[in-house]
Amino acid sequence: MRVDEVTPGRRAPARLAGAILARDLTIGETRWPKGRRLSEDDLLALAAAPAGDAVTVLIADAGELHEDDAALRLARAVIGPNLDVRGPNQSRIDLVAAAAGVVNVRVADLERLNRLDPLEVFTVYDGQVVERGDLVASVKIAPHVVDAKIVDRAARVSGFGSNPVVWVAPFVARRVAVVVKESVRAAARERFESSVRAKVEGLGCQIIGIEYVADDPDVVETALAQFSRGGDQADLLLTAGAASTDPRDAMFVAISALGGRVVRRGVPAHPGSMLWLARIGATTILGLPTCGAYSKATAADLLLPRLVTGDPASESTVAKLAHGGILTRSQRFRFPPYARELDAPDD
């Protein structure tokens, strides 16, 4: 990169066409922002302007990129599905959600990118629920001129776009069933059903059935079998009323009898740490803790959106809850819209 200068009221040499302003400049009543590439018309306007102080300009050498070009190249390298590009505006490009869903960020690679001076890529939280049009990430280049090799190094981190660093997994309309042990008292059922419908329908899914069953392994097995095979098979089955710490609870006995397995008892987040996750064939089972079954926002309201987008019922999916798993009132913004209206988690 070479450094030169232009002076309002003086004619600049034609070779400075394409030079980049190193600071803001006002010509007449128009503000030219730093980073502006001076066109031939700009040079004529400068010459015709009232006399002023000299302003530094930068001339990129071969193999160097203007900040906007570098930001666009970097954005193409990190961006994944369901993100729209806005900008650049003074080397900043915003990536906004093209669909409602869950933000996914490869955090380790994001940190690798940001070790490359002078590149900047910053995002919302991994696992955050967003609506269409929400800001998800931004890409920015600090100086006005950057070596293209640095941007290429960043692109290699993401496989030149084949392994994106940030993307939105959209909500998919899933078939959801609900099985509740009768330990949920009749007086609480209306409140429970209202809460579950808000969760399911708030994520664009449909409840295909709600069954209340006795606390008996055979009865529970019949209900689980109905929704985990055949024409009534659900993608996702929500349960309530199980004693999550009792391996002989009728719910767990029935899951085992049907060839299923418990993936995880408890999750690394609070409130909602007694949440549990299981699977019977292709049907995911999410056991709601008492607080999550009613009107409080819990870890269930971060895990359920991931399952709806297609994340598997796996230890890996559950482990993602750990970072940011202390769900205080200040974390309300990370939840789906329906949960932002629920009672806030306790501090």
Secondary structure, DSSP 8 states (H G I E B T S, - for coil): -EEEEE-TTS---GGGTT-EESS-EEETTEEE-TT-B--HHHHHHHHHS-----EEEEE--TTEEEHHHHHHHHHHHHB-TTEEEEEEETTEEEEEESSSEEEEE-HHHHHHHHTSTTEEEEES-TT-EE-TT-EEEEEEESSSEEEHHHHHHHHHHTTTTTS-SEEEEE----EEEEEEETTS-HHHHHHHHHHHHHHHHHTT-EEEEEEEE-S-HHHHHHHHHHHHSGGG--SEEEEES--TT-TTSHHHHHHHHTT-EEEEES-SSBS-TT-EEEEETTEEEEE--HHHHTTB--THHHHHHHHHHT--SSHHHHHTTSTT-B--GGGGGGS-HHHHTSB----
